[in-house]
Amino acid sequence: MPKTTQLRTYTVRDGLLDEWVERWREEIVPLRLKLGFAIGHAWTDREHNQFIWLISYDGPETFAERNALYWSSPERSAMGLNPDDYLVTTEERTVESVR
């Protein structure tokens, strides 16, 4: 399958941006990496209470198939992390690099 990259923009509930970033770094990123995803840059936009990041997958499955594996994994369940507790809205865009 060709490499797929998503630009993800999350609007975070007031007062939870730093906690979200910490949990993303400590829990989400290691599992995503373990499952073959690559994590690009990540940013916070404090004025808009947003978290923005790049995630890619380049493997034998589609991004959607690998993403489903992430969500159904025992490690993901063990996090006890419900995105709805932190995120007001999410936007995912598939993007391509230009050089």
C-alpha positions as CSV (number, residue, x, y, z in Angstrom):
1,M,0.0,0.0,0.0
2,P,1.2,3.5,-0.6
3,K,2.2,5.7,2.3
4,T,-0.8,7.6,3.8
5,T,-0.3,10.7,5.9
6,Q,-3.1,12.4,7.9
7,L,-3.1,15.9,9.3
8,R,-5.2,15.8,12.4
9,T,-6.6,18.8,14.2
10,Y,-8.3,18.3,17.6
11,T,-10.1,21.1,19.5
12,V,-9.6,20.3,23.1
13,R,-11.9,21.0,26.0
14,D,-11.0,24.1,28.0
15,G,-8.3,23.5,30.6
16,L,-7.3,20.1,29.3
17,L,-4.8,20.9,26.5
18,D,-1.7,20.2,28.5
19,E,-3.1,17.0,30.0
20,W,-4.1,15.8,26.5
21,V,-0.6,16.5,25.2
22,E,0.9,14.6,28.1
23,R,-1.3,11.5,27.6
24,W,-0.8,11.7,23.8
25,R,3.0,11.7,24.3
26,E,3.1,9.0,27.0
27,E,0.4,6.6,25.9
28,I,-0.8,7.2,22.3
29,V,2.6,7.8,20.6
30,P,4.3,4.6,21.9
31,L,1.5,2.4,20.8
32,R,1.1,4.0,17.4
33,L,4.9,3.5,16.9
34,K,4.7,-0.1,18.0
35,L,2.0,-0.7,15.4
36,G,4.1,0.7,12.6
37,F,2.8,4.3,12.4
38,A,5.2,7.2,12.0
39,I,4.5,10.4,14.0
40,G,5.5,13.6,12.4
41,H,5.4,17.0,14.0
42,A,2.8,18.0,16.6
43,W,1.8,21.5,17.6
44,T,-0.5,23.3,20.0
45,D,-2.5,26.3,19.1
46,R,-3.3,27.7,22.5
47,E,-5.3,30.6,21.1
48,H,-7.8,28.1,19.6
49,N,-7.3,25.3,22.2
50,Q,-6.2,23.0,19.4
51,F,-3.7,20.1,19.1
52,I,-2.4,19.4,15.6
53,W,-0.3,16.5,14.5
54,L,0.9,14.4,11.6
55,I,0.6,10.6,11.5
56,S,1.6,8.3,8.7
57,Y,1.5,4.6,7.8
58,D,3.5,2.9,5.1
59,G,3.0,-0.8,5.3
60,P,1.2,-3.8,3.8
61,E,-2.3,-2.8,5.0
62,T,-4.2,0.3,4.4
63,F,-4.1,3.2,6.8
64,A,-7.8,2.4,7.8
65,E,-7.0,-1.3,8.4
66,R,-4.0,-0.5,10.6
67,N,-5.9,2.2,12.4
68,A,-8.7,-0.3,13.2
69,L,-6.0,-2.6,14.6
70,Y,-4.8,0.3,16.9
71,W,-8.4,0.9,18.2
72,S,-9.1,-2.8,18.8
73,S,-5.8,-3.6,20.5
74,P,-5.7,-4.6,24.2
75,E,-3.1,-1.9,24.8
76,R,-5.5,0.8,23.6
77,S,-8.3,-0.5,25.8
78,A,-5.9,-0.7,28.8
79,M,-5.2,3.1,28.4
80,G,-8.7,3.9,29.8
81,L,-8.5,7.0,27.6
82,N,-11.8,8.1,26.1
83,P,-11.1,10.9,23.5
84,D,-14.6,12.3,24.2
85,D,-13.4,13.3,27.7
86,Y,-10.8,15.6,26.1
87,L,-11.8,16.4,22.5
88,V,-14.6,18.7,21.4
89,T,-14.1,18.2,17.7
90,T,-11.7,16.2,15.5
91,E,-10.7,16.8,11.9
92,E,-8.6,14.3,9.8
93,R,-7.3,15.2,6.4
94,T,-5.2,13.0,4.2
95,V,-2.4,15.0,2.8
96,E,0.5,14.5,0.4
97,S,4.0,16.0,0.6
98,V,5.1,18.3,-2.2
99,R,8.8,18.9,-2.9
